[in-house]
Amino acid sequence: MTVEIVKFSYLSEFINLPVLHASTQKRVGRIVDLTSSTLQVYPRVTGLMVRRVRGGGLQYIPWNCAKRIVFKEHVDIEPPPEGVQPSENDILLRKSFMDKQIISTSGNKVVRVNDVQLLIEDRSKDSTNLWAVHIDIGVKGILRRLGYLRIANAAFRWVTDRDIHDRFVSWKNVQPTSTSPVSSSVQLKTDASKLSEIHPADLADILEDLGMDERVALLESLDRFVAATTMQEMQIRNRLQIAEALEPDKLAAIINEMQLDEAVDLLDELEAERRQTVYRHLPPEKVSELRDLSRLAVSGVGSLLNSDFIIARREEPVSRVLDRVREECETAEIYRYAYVLDDQERLVGVVTLRHLLISPPSMLIADLMSEHPVAVQLDTHIRRVARIFFKYHFEAVPVVDDAGHMQGVVSYADVLAAVFPDVREEAAA
């Protein structure tokens, strides 16, 4: 293959290029898309999708059949072997990305693709590779496609004495919201592993900027725990829309990872039939917990109850409780306190994470805990609990029954959201 010496090109510069027979120079058709492999960090161009002159049908031509490329003019090919097909991992670059919304994981935002920058790797005289390396999100991408870039850049330089800036997102920081496989019979699952590194609150903001189909597709591709924590950060109306759109088994898998109070809030908003369908895909013990909590009075703190907290015993040393904190802090919403229970699961004390960290590892919890901790009951009004938070500056308050048995904890954030729902909606907007 021979090629003019050009370091970079763009997807838009290939679209509509004439395709000529290398031997006869007769026109075969025009390029409508490029195919690329999804198996590398930077996708390698694997072929051309050509609209043929005769019949107007689409033909796949492998990249190794392209024998000569004159950029912005034409591509010469040798006819491919009969029956050659693209790989099942190949996607259409133009259809998947051009003018589509993608997620920039470096800036944690949704951006629009104006063009795709391609790196030209000239390996030898007869071997040239193209790699997708950047997404163009700037005005230069639009001007390039319209054919006005040279004129606009000259005018901009005349006025400002500098060129129009490029605005690129590196491919390694690109998370597509969907991809279009070359073969319509193949469904490629979106790899959303890059999204798992984004804080759930930021990820919720990103997903809320997408359409419903993209939200659902990306949530389904996320790790269930990440999907659950992300949904908890979304506005309730968006959570409900997603819950209605997800298949019941997939919704149940996410709900199973949600904080108990958040799961109840969501399920209580669903239609009864939909809720029962989701219950059938959950473990029986989980359903029992959800139903018990749902029956509690809405005005009582029991409706905000969370069952994920750290437990300690009087006779345990500090080192053992700290080990438990390390093991459970990823799943426990409340981990800054360890609640001390007796053999009958009654609350008898509390110890803070700060005191655990500064105390000798061998010290017993009985010698460290604060006895007679402030606690509330299931039917305690939420506003009364809010006053307790403001008075003592707690981050969480334990909830007990009439006999003092530990039932769960309620967090400051949940009480604040319940007392001032408008503030929560504004913060999530």
C-alpha positions as CSV (number, residue, x, y, z in Angstrom):
1,M,0.0,0.0,0.0
2,T,1.3,3.5,-0.8
3,V,0.1,6.6,1.0
4,E,0.9,10.2,1.1
5,I,2.9,11.2,4.2
6,V,0.3,12.5,6.6
7,K,0.5,12.0,10.3
8,F,-3.2,12.5,11.2
9,S,-6.5,12.3,9.3
10,Y,-10.1,12.5,10.3
11,L,-13.1,10.3,9.9
12,S,-15.0,13.0,8.1
13,E,-12.2,13.2,5.4
14,F,-12.9,9.5,4.5
15,I,-16.6,9.8,4.3
16,N,-17.8,10.1,0.6
17,L,-14.3,9.5,-0.8
18,P,-14.5,7.7,-4.2
19,V,-13.3,4.1,-4.2
20,L,-11.5,3.0,-7.4
21,H,-10.4,-0.4,-8.7
22,A,-6.6,-0.4,-8.3
23,S,-6.0,-2.0,-11.8
24,T,-8.7,-0.4,-14.0
25,Q,-9.2,2.9,-12.1
26,K,-13.0,2.4,-12.6
27,R,-15.2,3.8,-9.8
28,V,-16.4,1.1,-7.5
29,G,-18.4,3.3,-5.1
30,R,-17.9,5.7,-2.2
31,I,-17.0,5.3,1.4
32,V,-20.0,5.7,3.8
33,D,-18.3,4.4,7.0
34,L,-15.1,2.9,8.5
35,T,-15.2,-0.3,10.6
36,S,-12.9,-0.7,13.6
37,S,-12.0,-3.3,16.1
38,T,-13.1,-3.0,19.7
39,L,-10.4,-5.3,21.1
40,Q,-7.8,-2.6,21.6
41,V,-7.6,0.5,23.8
42,Y,-7.3,2.5,20.6
43,P,-9.6,1.0,17.9
44,R,-7.8,0.0,14.7
45,V,-9.6,0.6,11.4
46,T,-10.3,-2.9,9.9
47,G,-12.3,-2.0,6.8
48,L,-14.4,0.2,4.6
49,M,-18.1,0.2,4.2
50,V,-18.7,1.2,0.5
51,R,-21.9,2.2,-1.3
52,R,-21.5,0.6,-4.6
53,V,-22.1,2.4,-7.9
54,R,-24.1,-0.5,-9.3
55,G,-27.1,-1.4,-7.3
56,G,-26.4,1.0,-4.5
57,G,-25.8,-1.7,-2.0
58,L,-23.3,-1.7,0.8
59,Q,-20.1,-3.8,0.6
60,Y,-17.6,-4.5,3.3
61,I,-14.0,-4.2,2.1
62,P,-11.2,-5.3,4.5
63,W,-8.5,-2.7,5.2
64,N,-5.8,-4.9,3.7
65,C,-7.5,-4.6,0.3
66,A,-6.9,-0.9,0.2
67,K,-3.8,-0.5,-1.9
68,R,-3.4,3.2,-2.3
69,I,-4.9,6.1,-0.4
70,V,-4.8,9.7,-1.7
71,F,-6.3,11.6,1.2
72,K,-9.2,13.9,0.3
73,E,-9.2,12.4,-3.2
74,H,-9.8,8.7,-3.5
75,V,-8.9,5.2,-2.3
76,D,-7.7,2.4,-4.6
77,I,-8.7,-1.2,-3.7
78,E,-8.2,-4.7,-5.0
79,P,-11.5,-6.7,-4.9
80,P,-11.8,-8.7,-1.7
81,P,-12.2,-12.5,-1.7
82,E,-15.7,-13.8,-2.0
83,G,-17.6,-14.1,1.2
84,V,-15.3,-12.1,3.4
85,Q,-17.0,-10.8,6.5
86,P,-16.1,-8.4,9.2
87,S,-15.3,-9.6,12.7
88,E,-18.2,-9.8,15.2
89,N,-16.3,-7.4,17.4
90,D,-16.1,-4.7,14.6
91,I,-18.2,-1.5,14.9
92,L,-19.1,1.2,12.5
93,L,-17.2,4.4,13.5
94,R,-19.4,6.9,11.9
95,K,-22.7,5.4,12.9
96,S,-21.5,4.8,16.5
97,F,-19.9,8.2,17.2
98,M,-20.4,11.0,14.7
99,D,-22.9,13.5,16.1
100,K,-23.6,11.2,19.0
101,Q,-23.3,11.9,22.7
102,I,-20.5,10.2,24.5
103,I,-19.1,10.5,28.1
104,S,-15.8,12.1,28.7
105,T,-14.5,10.2,31.8
106,S,-11.7,12.8,32.2
107,G,-14.1,15.7,32.5
108,N,-17.1,13.7,33.9
109,K,-19.5,15.1,31.4
110,V,-21.5,14.4,28.3
111,V,-20.1,15.8,25.1
112,R,-21.0,15.7,21.4
113,V,-18.8,14.1,18.8
114,N,-18.0,16.4,15.9
115,D,-15.3,14.2,14.3
116,V,-12.9,11.4,15.1
117,Q,-9.1,11.9,14.7
118,L,-7.2,9.0,13.2
119,L,-3.5,8.3,13.6
120,I,-1.7,7.0,10.6
121,E,0.9,4.3,11.4
122,D,3.0,3.7,8.3
123,R,4.6,0.4,9.2
124,S,6.1,-0.4,5.9
125,K,5.8,0.4,2.2
126,D,2.8,-2.0,1.9
127,S,1.4,-1.8,5.4
128,T,-0.4,1.2,6.9
129,N,-2.7,1.2,9.9
130,L,-5.3,3.7,11.0
131,W,-6.1,4.1,14.7
132,A,-8.9,6.1,16.3
133,V,-7.0,8.2,18.9
134,H,-9.1,11.3,19.7
135,I,-12.7,12.4,19.7
136,D,-13.0,16.0,18.3
137,I,-15.5,18.0,20.4
138,G,-14.5,21.4,19.2
139,V,-15.8,23.9,16.6
140,K,-12.9,22.8,14.3
141,G,-14.6,19.5,13.8
142,I,-17.8,21.1,12.6
143,L,-15.9,23.5,10.3
144,R,-13.9,20.7,8.9
145,R,-17.0,18.7,8.0
146,L,-18.6,21.8,6.4
147,G,-15.5,22.6,4.3
148,Y,-15.0,26.0,5.9
149,L,-12.0,25.2,8.3
150,R,-9.3,26.8,6.2
151,I,-11.2,30.0,5.5
152,A,-12.5,30.3,9.1
153,N,-9.0,29.6,10.6
154,A,-7.4,32.2,8.3
155,A,-10.0,34.8,9.4
156,F,-9.5,33.8,13.1
157,R,-5.7,34.1,12.8
158,W,-6.1,37.5,11.1
159,V,-8.2,38.8,14.0
160,T,-6.5,37.1,16.9
161,D,-3.0,36.2,15.6
162,R,-3.5,32.6,16.5
163,D,-5.2,29.5,15.2
164,I,-8.6,28.0,16.3
165,H,-7.9,25.7,19.2
166,D,-8.4,21.9,18.9
167,R,-10.7,20.4,21.6
168,F,-10.0,16.7,21.8
169,V,-10.9,13.9,24.2
170,S,-8.4,11.0,24.3
171,W,-9.9,7.7,23.2
172,K,-8.9,6.1,26.5
173,N,-11.2,8.6,28.3
174,V,-14.1,8.0,26.0
175,Q,-17.1,6.0,27.1
176,P,-19.7,5.5,24.3
177,T,-23.3,5.4,25.3
178,S,-24.0,2.8,22.6
179,T,-22.2,1.2,19.6
180,S,-23.4,0.0,16.3
181,P,-21.9,-3.4,15.2
182,V,-21.1,-4.0,11.5
183,S,-23.3,-7.1,11.6
184,S,-26.8,-6.2,12.6
185,S,-27.3,-9.7,14.0
186,V,-24.6,-9.2,16.7
187,Q,-25.3,-7.3,19.8
188,L,-22.2,-5.9,21.4
189,K,-22.5,-5.1,25.2
190,T,-21.2,-1.7,26.1
191,D,-18.1,-1.9,28.3
192,A,-18.7,0.6,31.0
193,S,-15.7,-0.3,33.1
194,K,-14.4,3.3,32.8
195,L,-17.5,4.6,34.5
196,S,-16.9,2.6,37.6
197,E,-14.0,5.0,38.5
198,I,-16.4,8.0,38.6
199,H,-18.0,9.0,41.9
200,P,-21.6,7.9,41.9
201,A,-22.9,11.5,42.4
202,D,-21.0,12.6,39.3
203,L,-22.1,9.6,37.4
204,A,-25.7,10.3,38.3
205,D,-25.3,13.8,36.9
206,I,-23.8,12.4,33.7
207,L,-26.6,9.8,33.2
208,E,-29.3,12.4,33.8
209,D,-27.9,14.3,30.7
210,L,-28.5,11.3,28.5
211,G,-31.6,9.9,26.9
212,M,-33.6,7.1,28.6
213,D,-32.3,4.4,26.2
214,E,-28.7,5.4,26.9
215,R,-29.3,5.6,30.7
216,V,-30.8,2.1,30.8
217,A,-28.1,0.6,28.5
218,L,-25.2,2.0,30.6
219,L,-26.8,1.1,34.0
220,E,-27.3,-2.5,32.8
221,S,-23.6,-2.7,31.8
222,L,-22.4,-1.3,35.2
223,D,-21.4,-3.4,38.2
224,R,-24.6,-3.9,40.2
225,F,-23.2,-2.1,43.3
226,V,-22.1,0.8,41.2
227,A,-25.5,0.9,39.4
228,A,-27.3,0.9,42.8
229,T,-25.2,3.7,44.3
230,T,-25.6,5.7,41.2
231,M,-29.4,5.3,41.1
232,Q,-29.5,6.5,44.7
233,E,-28.0,9.8,43.7
234,M,-30.5,10.4,40.9
235,Q,-33.7,12.5,41.2
236,I,-36.6,10.3,42.1
237,R,-38.5,11.0,38.9
238,N,-35.5,9.7,36.9
239,R,-35.1,6.7,39.2
240,L,-38.8,5.8,38.5
241,Q,-38.4,6.2,34.8
242,I,-35.4,3.9,34.8
243,A,-37.2,1.4,37.1
244,E,-40.1,1.2,34.7
245,A,-37.8,0.7,31.7
246,L,-35.6,-2.0,33.2
247,E,-36.4,-5.7,33.0
248,P,-37.8,-6.9,36.4
249,D,-34.8,-9.2,37.0
250,K,-32.3,-6.5,36.2
251,L,-34.1,-4.0,38.4
252,A,-34.2,-6.5,41.2
253,A,-30.5,-7.1,40.9
254,I,-29.9,-3.4,41.4
255,I,-32.4,-3.0,44.2
256,N,-30.7,-5.9,46.0
257,E,-27.6,-3.7,46.2
258,M,-29.3,-0.5,47.3
259,Q,-29.5,0.9,50.8
260,L,-32.7,-0.5,52.4
261,D,-34.4,2.8,52.9
262,E,-33.6,3.9,49.3
263,A,-34.9,0.7,47.9
264,V,-38.2,1.1,49.9
265,D,-38.6,4.6,48.7
266,L,-38.2,3.5,45.1
267,L,-40.4,0.4,45.3
268,D,-43.2,2.3,47.1
269,E,-43.5,4.6,44.1
270,L,-44.0,1.8,41.7
271,E,-47.3,0.3,40.7
272,A,-48.3,-2.6,42.9
273,E,-48.2,-5.1,40.1
274,R,-44.7,-4.0,39.0
275,R,-43.5,-4.1,42.6
276,Q,-44.7,-7.6,43.1
277,T,-43.0,-8.7,39.9
278,V,-39.7,-7.3,41.2
279,Y,-40.2,-9.0,44.6
280,R,-40.3,-12.4,42.8
281,H,-36.7,-11.8,41.6
282,L,-35.4,-11.0,45.1
283,P,-34.3,-13.3,47.9
284,P,-37.2,-14.0,50.3
285,E,-35.4,-12.5,53.3
286,K,-34.8,-9.3,51.3
287,V,-38.5,-9.1,50.4
288,S,-39.4,-9.6,54.1
289,E,-37.1,-6.7,55.1
290,L,-38.5,-4.4,52.4
291,R,-42.1,-5.1,53.2
292,D,-41.6,-4.7,57.0
293,L,-39.9,-1.3,56.4
294,S,-42.5,-0.2,53.9
295,R,-45.3,-0.8,56.5
296,L,-43.8,1.6,58.9
297,A,-45.5,5.0,59.2
298,V,-44.2,7.5,56.6
299,S,-44.0,10.2,59.3
300,G,-41.9,8.0,61.6
301,V,-38.2,7.6,61.4
302,G,-38.7,3.9,60.6
303,S,-39.3,4.8,57.0
304,L,-35.7,6.0,56.8
305,L,-34.2,3.0,58.6
306,N,-30.9,1.6,57.3
307,S,-29.8,-1.9,58.3
308,D,-26.2,-1.6,57.2
309,F,-24.1,-0.6,60.2
310,I,-21.1,-1.8,62.2
311,I,-21.7,-3.9,65.3
312,A,-19.3,-4.4,68.2
313,R,-19.4,-6.4,71.5
314,R,-18.2,-5.4,74.9
315,E,-15.6,-8.1,75.1
316,E,-14.0,-7.5,71.7
317,P,-10.6,-5.7,71.4
318,V,-10.3,-2.6,69.3
319,S,-8.2,-4.4,66.7
320,R,-11.0,-6.8,65.9
321,V,-13.6,-4.1,65.5
322,L,-11.3,-2.1,63.2
323,D,-10.9,-5.2,61.1
324,R,-14.6,-5.4,60.8
325,V,-14.8,-1.7,59.8
326,R,-12.3,-2.3,57.0
327,E,-14.3,-5.3,55.8
328,E,-17.7,-3.7,55.9
329,C,-17.1,0.0,55.2
330,E,-17.7,-0.4,51.4
331,T,-21.2,-1.7,51.9
332,A,-22.2,-0.1,55.2
333,E,-23.6,3.3,54.8
334,I,-22.8,4.2,58.4
335,Y,-19.3,3.2,59.3
336,R,-18.0,6.1,61.5
337,Y,-19.8,4.5,64.5
338,A,-19.7,1.0,65.9
339,Y,-22.8,0.2,67.9
340,V,-22.2,-2.1,70.9
341,L,-24.9,-4.8,71.5
342,D,-25.3,-7.2,74.3
343,D,-26.2,-10.9,73.9
344,Q,-29.9,-10.0,73.4
345,E,-29.0,-7.6,70.6
346,R,-29.9,-4.6,72.8
347,L,-28.0,-1.4,72.3
348,V,-25.7,-0.7,75.3
349,G,-23.1,1.6,73.9
350,V,-21.4,3.3,70.9
351,V,-17.8,4.0,69.9
352,T,-16.7,6.3,67.2
353,L,-14.2,5.5,64.4
354,R,-11.9,8.3,65.7
355,H,-11.7,6.7,69.2
356,L,-11.0,3.3,67.6
357,L,-8.1,4.7,65.6
358,I,-6.4,6.4,68.5
359,S,-6.9,3.7,71.0
360,P,-4.5,0.7,71.8
361,P,-5.4,-2.3,69.6
362,S,-5.7,-4.6,72.6
363,M,-8.1,-2.3,74.5
364,L,-11.5,-3.7,75.1
365,I,-14.6,-2.1,73.7
366,A,-16.2,-2.1,77.2
367,D,-13.5,0.3,78.4
368,L,-13.8,2.6,75.4
369,M,-17.5,2.8,74.6
370,S,-19.9,5.6,75.6
371,E,-22.7,4.1,77.6
372,H,-26.4,5.1,77.3
373,P,-26.2,6.3,73.7
374,V,-28.8,8.7,72.3
375,A,-31.3,6.6,70.4
376,V,-34.8,6.9,68.9
377,Q,-37.6,4.5,68.3
378,L,-39.3,3.5,65.0
379,D,-42.2,5.8,65.4
380,T,-40.2,8.8,66.5
381,H,-41.2,11.7,64.3
382,I,-38.6,12.7,61.6
383,R,-38.6,16.3,62.7
384,R,-37.8,15.3,66.3
385,V,-34.8,13.3,65.0
386,A,-33.7,16.3,63.0
387,R,-33.6,18.3,66.2
388,I,-31.4,15.6,67.7
389,F,-29.0,15.9,64.9
390,F,-28.7,19.6,65.2
391,K,-28.3,19.4,69.0
392,Y,-25.6,16.7,69.1
393,H,-24.0,17.0,65.6
394,F,-24.2,13.3,65.0
395,E,-23.8,11.8,61.6
396,A,-26.2,8.9,62.4
397,V,-28.6,8.0,65.2
398,P,-29.4,4.4,66.2
399,V,-33.0,3.2,66.1
400,V,-34.4,0.7,68.7
401,D,-37.7,-0.9,69.6
402,D,-39.5,-0.6,72.9
403,A,-37.2,-3.2,74.5
404,G,-34.0,-1.5,73.3
405,H,-33.2,-4.0,70.6
406,M,-31.2,-2.5,67.8
407,Q,-33.4,-2.1,64.6
408,G,-31.1,0.0,62.5
409,V,-29.7,3.5,62.0
410,V,-30.9,6.7,60.4
411,S,-28.4,9.0,58.8
412,Y,-28.2,12.8,58.9
413,A,-28.4,13.0,55.1
414,D,-31.6,10.9,55.0
415,V,-33.3,12.9,57.7
416,L,-32.3,16.2,56.1
417,A,-33.7,15.0,52.7
418,A,-37.0,14.0,54.4
419,V,-37.4,17.3,56.3
420,F,-36.4,19.4,53.3
421,P,-37.4,17.5,50.2
422,D,-37.3,20.6,48.0
423,V,-33.6,21.1,48.9
424,R,-32.8,17.5,47.9
425,E,-34.5,17.9,44.5
426,E,-32.6,21.2,43.9
427,A,-29.3,19.6,44.8
428,A,-29.9,16.7,42.5
429,A,-31.0,19.0,39.6
